[in-house]
């Protein structure tokens, strides 16, 4: 693929807190997701794909940059809605790579990678990469001057257009952003606050239930406005980051009650229909499209008010949930379809880190030669690994920063507990030390039997390999 007239459009859709078992093509039986099932039938469905973190900010950082999140000052937790920008100016993103190759680029939806806001005292909120950093997850946002454009947002990280929200739907400010500005200045205190929503400013007329529908409307409009009219028109990258099914689970009236098992499932049905709408808009162009659908991390299962877990286990049979070290925290759905993508199921251990180099290579754009932890092998077997070489070791982190290392079915976890939302939470342990957990996911997919003592040689070997290849610990 060399000429602009031959390169496909690229649509990357990221759900928020969608679990491994939340789609019918991944085993859900309480409801159906027909649009995503159809996408899976005409593409590649990955059975062992992992986010680089079991929470959203670090996972999204890795997806867009191809780098492990511990290479940033954010070593645990997630950013608040008014924290500074996490991606520094020297780190290329997927949007940079495709934009430099002639793609038109847009980001629509949840950003949650920080923005350098102007504060009311005249200073800018920035993350100092040389200093210890603790995100302000509970900040109320009233110290920000929302009349002044923010800096170092999506438009400064490779995207030509941006419409969305700054953080999660339970974080202030509760307002839409366009380009480098708020669409309407948030001047009111958020009320009512639903479930886990934090206090803070909201824009007049804000409606939690219609946020994703507005995202879909903006995305459809962008796709229609930029639709190639001639073979010489440039291809497009759309990064669409839904807020669903993250809390608060407030479905629009037309979806409320549709699933019959709770508000969270209602949002999944809404998300499936939004995917169908975006694919239909892409189909109005003669240009082929490369489509990716995934989630930033696993689903939370500690909020039974969001749905009936007996009828629908969001993470399937996996142990753990969002924020945890176990598979339920970071093993995610991943579907890729489009020109050159082989159809069928893929059972290899892969990471969302690999999306940047794999998509860039697939469309014929130059892949950065250094600085990436991801590899170009999602859409083909790894042709560069020497015969007989050990499998690659992949890493992931939990909410508290605990490190998980995976090599094939082997999993070494440097934590005494879940590291996240499940009890016991425990605490991180020194990487390479003598405390942690070890599981064989092939023989024990539920991660019920801890083999830490029995598999000491294996855990030492895979840990040493990961540290040697990535330099983990050099940034500590």
C-alpha positions in Angstrom: 0.0 0.0 0.0 1.8 3.1 -1.2 -0.4 5.7 -2.8 -3.0 7.7 -0.8 -5.6 6.3 -3.2 -4.8 2.7 -2.0 -4.5 3.2 1.8 -7.5 2.3 4.0 -9.2 4.6 6.4 -8.5 3.6 10.0 -11.2 3.6 12.8 -10.0 2.8 16.3 -12.9 2.3 18.8 -12.1 2.1 22.5 -14.8 1.2 25.0 -14.5 2.2 28.6 -14.5 -0.6 31.2 -15.8 -3.2 28.8 -15.0 -6.7 30.0 -13.7 -9.8 28.3 -17.1 -11.4 28.5 -19.2 -8.4 27.7 -19.9 -9.2 24.0 -21.8 -12.1 22.6 -18.9 -13.0 20.3 -16.9 -13.4 23.5 -19.5 -15.6 25.2 -22.1 -13.3 26.6 -25.5 -15.0 26.5 -27.8 -12.6 28.4 -28.0 -10.2 25.4 -26.6 -10.0 21.9 -24.2 -7.5 20.3 -24.9 -8.1 16.6 -22.8 -5.3 15.1 -19.7 -6.3 16.9 -20.4 -10.0 16.3 -20.6 -9.2 12.5 -17.3 -7.2 12.7 -15.7 -10.2 14.4 -17.0 -12.6 11.7 -15.3 -10.6 9.0 -12.1 -10.0 10.9 -9.8 -11.3 13.5 -10.9 -11.9 17.1 -8.1 -12.1 19.7 -8.7 -14.4 22.6 -5.6 -13.4 24.7 -5.2 -9.7 24.2 -4.2 -7.5 27.2 -4.2 -3.8 28.0 -0.9 -2.6 29.5 -2.9 -1.6 32.6 -6.0 -2.6 34.3 -7.1 1.1 34.6 -7.8 3.6 31.9 -5.2 6.5 31.8 -2.1 4.2 31.6 -3.8 1.8 29.2 -4.8 4.6 26.8 -1.3 6.1 27.0 0.1 2.8 25.8 -2.5 2.3 23.1 -1.7 5.7 21.5 2.1 5.6 22.0 3.1 2.0 21.9 5.0 2.5 25.2 4.6 1.1 28.6 2.9 3.5 31.0 5.6 3.2 33.6 7.8 5.2 31.3 5.8 8.3 32.4 5.6 9.9 35.8 2.2 8.1 36.4 3.2 4.9 38.2 -0.1 4.1 39.7 -3.8 5.3 39.8 -5.3 7.4 36.9 -5.4 11.1 36.1 -8.1 13.3 37.4 -10.2 15.4 35.0 -8.1 18.5 35.5 -4.6 16.9 35.8 -1.9 18.0 33.4 -0.9 16.4 30.1 0.7 12.9 30.4 2.0 12.5 26.9 5.0 14.7 26.5 5.8 16.6 23.4 8.7 14.3 22.4 6.6 11.1 22.4 5.1 10.3 19.0 1.5 9.0 18.9 -0.4 6.9 16.4 -2.0 10.1 15.2 1.5 11.7 14.6 2.6 8.7 12.6 -0.5 8.5 10.4 -0.7 12.3 10.1 2.8 12.5 8.8 1.9 9.8 6.3 -0.8 12.1 4.9 -3.8 10.9 7.0 -6.5 13.3 8.2 -6.9 12.6 11.9 -9.5 13.2 14.6 -10.1 12.2 18.2 -13.7 12.0 19.4 -14.8 11.0 22.9 -13.0 10.4 26.2 -9.4 11.7 26.3 -8.3 11.1 29.9 -4.6 11.7 29.1 -4.4 15.1 30.8 -4.6 18.7 29.6 -2.5 21.6 30.7 -5.3 23.8 32.1 -4.9 27.4 33.0 -5.7 28.0 36.7 -7.4 30.9 38.2 -4.2 32.1 39.8 -2.7 32.5 36.3 -0.4 29.4 36.3 -0.7 26.3 34.2 -1.2 22.9 35.7 1.6 20.7 34.2 3.2 17.4 35.0 6.9 17.7 35.8 8.5 14.5 34.3 11.4 14.9 36.7 9.4 15.0 40.0 7.3 12.5 41.9 3.7 12.7 40.7 0.4 11.8 42.4 -2.7 12.4 40.3 -5.5 14.5 41.7 -8.3 12.0 41.1 -10.6 13.7 43.6 -10.0 17.3 42.5 -13.2 19.3 42.1 -12.0 21.4 39.2 -13.1 24.8 40.6 -9.5 26.1 40.5 -9.4 26.0 36.7 -10.2 29.1 34.5 -12.3 27.4 31.8 -12.5 30.6 29.7 -8.8 30.1 28.7 -7.8 27.5 26.1 -6.0 24.5 27.5 -2.6 23.3 26.1 -1.0 20.0 25.2 -4.3 18.3 24.4 -5.1 16.1 21.4 -4.4 18.9 18.8 -0.9 19.0 20.2 -0.5 15.2 20.1 -1.1 14.6 16.4 -4.8 15.0 15.9 -6.2 17.7 13.6 -9.6 17.8 15.3 -10.9 16.9 18.8 -14.3 16.8 20.4 -14.8 15.1 23.7 -14.5 15.2 27.5 -11.4 15.5 29.6 -11.7 12.4 31.9 -14.1 9.8 32.9 -17.8 10.5 33.1 -17.6 10.5 36.9 -15.0 13.3 36.9 -15.3 17.1 36.7 -15.4 19.2 34.6 -18.8 17.9 33.3 -18.6 19.7 29.9 -17.7 19.0 26.2 -14.4 20.2 24.8 -13.8 21.1 21.2 -10.3 21.8 19.8 -8.5 23.5 22.7 -11.6 25.0 24.4 -14.6 24.1 26.4 -17.8 24.2 24.3 -19.8 25.8 27.2 -18.1 27.1 30.3 -19.0 24.9 33.3 -20.4 27.3 35.9 -22.8 25.2 37.9 -22.2 22.6 40.6 -23.0 19.1 39.3 -26.3 18.0 40.5 -27.6 15.4 40.8 -24.5 13.3 41.1 -25.1 9.7 40.2 -23.3 6.8 41.9 -19.6 7.5 41.9 -19.6 10.9 40.3 -17.4 13.5 42.0 -18.5 17.0 42.9 -17.4 19.8 40.5 -18.4 22.2 37.8 -20.9 21.3 35.1 -22.0 23.1 31.9 -25.6 24.4 31.7 -27.8 21.7 30.1 -25.3 18.8 30.7 -26.9 15.4 30.4 -24.9 12.3 31.4 -27.3 10.0 29.5 -26.6 11.5 26.1 -22.8 12.0 26.2 -22.1 9.0 24.0 -24.9 9.8 21.6 -23.3 13.2 21.1 -19.9 11.6 20.5 -21.5 9.4 17.8 -23.2 12.4 16.2 -19.9 14.2 16.1 -18.1 11.2 14.7 -20.7 10.6 12.0 -20.5 14.2 11.0 -16.7 14.2 10.8 -16.7 11.0 8.7 -19.3 12.5 6.4 -17.5 15.8 6.1 -14.1 14.2 5.3 -15.5 11.4 3.1 -13.1 11.0 0.2 -14.7 12.3 -3.0 -11.8 11.3 -5.4 -9.0 8.7 -5.3 -6.6 11.5 -4.5 -8.3 12.6 -1.3 -6.4 11.6 1.8 -7.3 8.6 4.0 -8.5 9.2 7.6 -7.8 8.1 11.1 -10.7 8.4 13.6 -9.9 7.6 17.2 -13.3 7.1 18.9 -13.3 6.7 22.6 -16.7 6.0 24.1 -17.5 6.7 27.8 -19.7 3.6 28.0 -20.1 1.4 29.8 -18.1 3.2 32.5 -20.0 4.5 35.5 -22.3 6.3 36.0 -24.4 3.8 34.1 -27.1 6.2 32.8 -28.5 4.9 29.5 -30.5 7.3 27.2 -34.3 6.8 27.5 -34.4 4.8 24.3 -32.0 2.2 25.7 -33.1 2.2 29.3 -34.3 -1.3 30.2 -33.5 -2.8 26.8 -31.2 -5.5 28.1 -33.5 -6.6 30.9 -30.6 -7.1 33.3 -29.4 -3.6 34.3 -28.2 -0.2 33.2 -24.6 -1.3 32.4 -25.8 -3.9 29.9 -28.2 -1.3 28.4 -25.1 0.8 27.7 -23.4 -2.1 26.0 -26.3 -2.4 23.6 -26.1 1.3 22.9 -22.4 1.0 22.2 -23.0 -1.9 19.8 -25.5 0.3 17.9 -23.1 3.2 17.8 -20.4 0.9 16.3 -23.0 -0.1 13.7 -23.7 3.6 12.9 -20.0 4.4 12.4 -19.4 1.3 10.2 -22.4 2.3 8.1 -20.9 5.8 7.6 -17.6 4.3 6.6 -19.4 2.1 4.1 -20.6 5.2 2.3 -17.1 5.6 1.0 -15.5 3.5 -1.7 -12.3 3.5 0.3 -11.7 0.3 2.4 -11.4 0.6 6.2 -9.3 -1.0 8.8 -11.4 -1.2 12.0 -10.2 -1.9 15.5 -12.5 -2.4 18.5 -11.2 -2.9 22.0 -11.5 -1.8 25.6 -9.1 0.1 27.9 -9.3 -2.5 30.7 -11.6 -5.1 32.3 -15.0 -4.5 33.8 -15.7 -3.7 37.4 -17.8 -6.2 39.2 -18.1 -4.5 42.6 -21.1 -2.5 41.8 -24.1 -4.9 41.7 -26.5 -1.9 41.3 -25.3 -1.6 37.7 -26.6 -5.1 36.7 -27.2 -8.6 37.6 -23.9 -10.4 37.8 -25.6 -13.8 38.1 -27.2 -13.3 34.7 -24.1 -11.8 33.1 -20.5 -12.1 34.3 -18.8 -9.1 32.5 -15.3 -10.7 32.6 -16.5 -14.1 31.7 -14.8 -16.8 33.8 -11.7 -14.8 34.4 -10.5 -14.0 37.9 -10.6 -10.4 39.0 -11.9 -7.1 37.7 -11.0 -3.6 36.6 -7.9 -2.4 38.5 -6.7 -5.9 39.5 -3.5 -7.8 38.6 -5.4 -10.9 37.5 -6.7 -11.5 34.0 -10.1 -9.9 34.6 -8.4 -6.6 35.1 -6.4 -6.3 31.9 -7.5 -9.1 29.4 -9.8 -7.3 26.9 -11.8 -7.9 23.8 -9.9 -7.1 20.6 -11.3 -7.3 17.1 -9.5 -6.1 14.0 -11.1 -6.2 10.5 -10.2 -4.8 7.1 -8.0 -5.2 4.1 -5.1 -7.6 4.6 -6.5 -8.9 8.0 -6.8 -12.6 8.2 -10.2 -13.8 9.5 -10.7 -16.1 12.4 -9.7 -16.5 16.0 -6.2 -15.6 17.3 -5.0 -17.3 20.5 -1.6 -15.7 20.8 -0.7 -13.5 23.8 -0.8 -9.9 22.5 -0.9 -6.4 23.9 -2.7 -3.2 22.9 0.9 -1.8 22.9 1.1 -3.5 19.5 -1.6 -1.5 17.9 0.6 1.5 17.1 3.3 -0.4 15.2 0.9 -2.9 13.7 -1.6 -0.4 12.3 1.2 2.0 11.1 2.9 -0.9 9.2 -0.4 -2.2 7.8 -1.2 1.1 6.1 2.3 1.6 4.8 3.4 4.4 7.0 6.9 4.5 8.5 7.1 2.8 11.9 9.3 4.5 14.5 12.5 2.6 14.7 13.1 3.3 18.4 11.1 4.1 21.6 8.4 1.6 21.1 7.6 -1.3 23.4 4.9 -2.6 21.1 5.7 -4.8 18.1 4.3 -5.1 14.6 2.8 -8.6 14.8 -0.9 -8.3 15.5 -1.9 -9.0 11.8 0.8 -11.6 11.0 3.0 -14.0 12.8 6.2 -12.6 14.3 8.6 -13.2 11.4 11.5 -11.6 13.3 11.7 -13.9 16.2 14.6 -16.3 15.9 13.8 -20.0 15.7 13.9 -21.5 19.2 13.9 -18.1 20.9 11.8 -17.8 24.0 8.4 -16.2 23.7 8.1 -12.5 24.3 7.3 -11.4 27.9 4.5 -8.8 28.1 3.9 -6.6 31.1 0.8 -5.0 32.6 0.2 -2.9 35.7 -2.6 -2.7 38.3 -4.2 0.3 39.9 -1.6 0.4 42.6 1.3 0.0 40.2 1.9 -3.7 40.8 3.6 -5.4 37.8 2.2 -8.4 36.0 4.5 -10.3 33.6 3.2 -12.8 31.1 5.1 -15.2 28.9 2.7 -17.5 27.0 0.5 -19.1 29.8 3.0 -18.2 32.5 2.1 -15.2 34.7 4.3 -13.7 37.4 2.6 -11.1 39.6 4.5 -8.8 41.9 1.8 -8.2 44.4 0.5 -9.8 47.6 -3.2 -9.3 46.6 -5.3 -7.9 43.8 -3.6 -4.5 43.5 -7.0 -3.1 42.7 -10.6 -3.4 43.7 -10.9 -7.0 44.8 -10.2 -8.2 48.3 -7.6 -8.7 49.6 -6.0 -5.7 47.9 -2.5 -6.4 49.2 0.5 -4.3 48.1 3.1 -4.2 45.4 6.3 -6.3 46.0 9.8 -5.7 44.6 10.2 -6.9 41.0 12.5 -9.9 41.0 12.0 -10.4 44.8 10.8 -13.3 46.7 7.1 -12.4 47.2 4.3 -12.5 44.7 2.0 -14.9 42.8 2.5 -17.2 39.8 -0.1 -18.9 37.7 -0.2 -21.2 34.7 -3.1 -19.8 32.7 -3.2 -22.8 30.3 -3.8 -25.4 33.1 -5.5 -22.9 35.4 -7.4 -20.2 33.4 -9.2 -19.1 36.5 -5.9 -18.4 38.2 -7.0 -20.3 41.3 -3.7 -22.1 42.1 -0.7 -20.1 43.1 2.5 -21.8 42.0 4.9 -19.1 43.2 7.1 -21.5 45.2 7.0 -24.3 42.7 7.9 -22.2 39.7 10.7 -20.1 41.1 13.0 -20.7 38.2 10.4 -19.8 35.6 9.4 -16.6 37.3 13.1 -15.5 37.8 13.8 -16.3 34.1 10.8 -14.4 32.6 11.4 -11.4 35.0 15.1 -11.2 34.1 14.1 -11.3 30.4 11.6 -8.5 30.7 14.0 -6.3 32.7 16.8 -6.9 30.2 14.6 -6.1 27.2 12.7 -3.1 28.6 15.0 -1.6 31.2 12.2 -1.8 33.8 13.5 -0.3 37.0 15.8 2.2 35.3 13.0 4.8 35.5 12.1 4.0 39.2 
